[in-house]
């Protein structure tokens, strides 16, 4: 039977259900044995064998890596062919992008490799912008902005090229990648 390994990179104390948590801060006391691994992947990589992971999720952790390219190489290394990688990072104009421990900034085409599209080891399946929606009643218009600006990739591109991103700043980017091997 083929075991499905799913990783939640940089999960902290809130790991996604059904995933193995991976963080440089030790949270093993919070999780049952085998559901959490402590590792500084920015320095030593992801402590899993090649082609062993079927899915990766990372929520607001990729911007913390000083060696982002190394970490992405590690993501590709451990993933099986057609593995899904979901990444949520702060939008490049949001306040959340400019914390002191953030080393990488993201934009709408960050994972699209504009210059080497054919050589990328993954395919971008989806890019969305996400607006801050908590508490929901106060930020109700953000549901509308998120819906409108994510209708089509051209609308999302228009949002970024025309400066609407400064008038209606999004909070995060959501990227869905499929690993190609």
Number of C-alpha atoms within 10 A of each C-alpha: 3 5 8 12 16 22 28 27 27 24 23 17 15 12 24 16 10 12 19 20 27 26 21 16 14 14 19 17 9 12 15 8 9 9 18 23 21 16 18 16 20 19 13 11 17 22 14 15 10 14 15 18 23 19 22 22 23 22 20 20 19 24 21 18 18 15 15 15 12 16 19 14 13 19 24 22 21 21 27 20 18 15 21 23 25 18 21 21 25 27 24 20 17 16 12 14 21 16 10 7 11 17 15 18 16 17 15 19 12 12 17 16 14 10 8 8 12 10 8 16 16 23 18 17 13 12 23 21 23 23 22 15 15 10 8 11 8 9 13 13 13 19 14 12 17 19 15 13 22 18 12 13 14 11 13 20 14 14 20 16 10 9 11 14 18 12 8 14 22 24 19 25 21 20 21 19 22 21 21 15 14
